[in-house]
Amino acid sequence: MRTRETLDQRHAFEDAVDKWLGIEDSAIAECDRVIGSTSNILVHGLAEAIKADAVKHKELLGVIDEALTGTISLSPDELTTMSKLLDSYVEMEKKPIELAALEKTSGAHLIVRELLAYILEDEAKYDRFRDQFNELKMKIYPYA
């Protein structure tokens, strides 16, 4: 627990995480409803993307919950593994991102441009996450 965090603040945050998990469950159920009610590939694809995000958020909220109990640790080897994975993923995605950016700016199809904009924004988060992760590494193991 952070030194300035009170027990009441911790409980309030834990309650908020529980509510957030319920919201993600509702989003997943709504996406399943939409997916089951349409044969439109665009609507289906977007609902699947939203559902995947909600599932991912639930997984990460589970990690947050576990972290609050103090049972999560990262060894230098695990930090290295994560760094290599993030670096590798960002590198693999460079060419597709370049192609998507080119098509987004020069393509004539409105739906394609909008979907590419979504994908580009989604991919950009991995650059930010890699940078944040590198900062975390330095805080955990400043001499590594």
Number of C-alpha atoms within 10 A of each C-alpha: 10 6 5 7 9 11 10 9 11 14 11 12 12 15 12 12 17 15 12 15 19 13 14 19 16 13 18 20 13 15 22 15 12 16 19 10 11 11 10 9 10 12 15 17 12 15 20 17 13 15 21 14 15 20 17 13 15 19 13 12 16 15 13 15 16 12 12 13 9 10 9 11 9 12 10 13 9 11 18 15 12 16 17 13 13 19 15 11 15 18 11 11 13 12 11 11 18 12 11 20 17 13 16 19 11 10 13 10 10 10 11 14 19 12 15 20 17 12 14 17 12 10 16 14 12 17 15 11 12 19 15 11 17 17 13 13 18 11 10 15 13 9 7 9
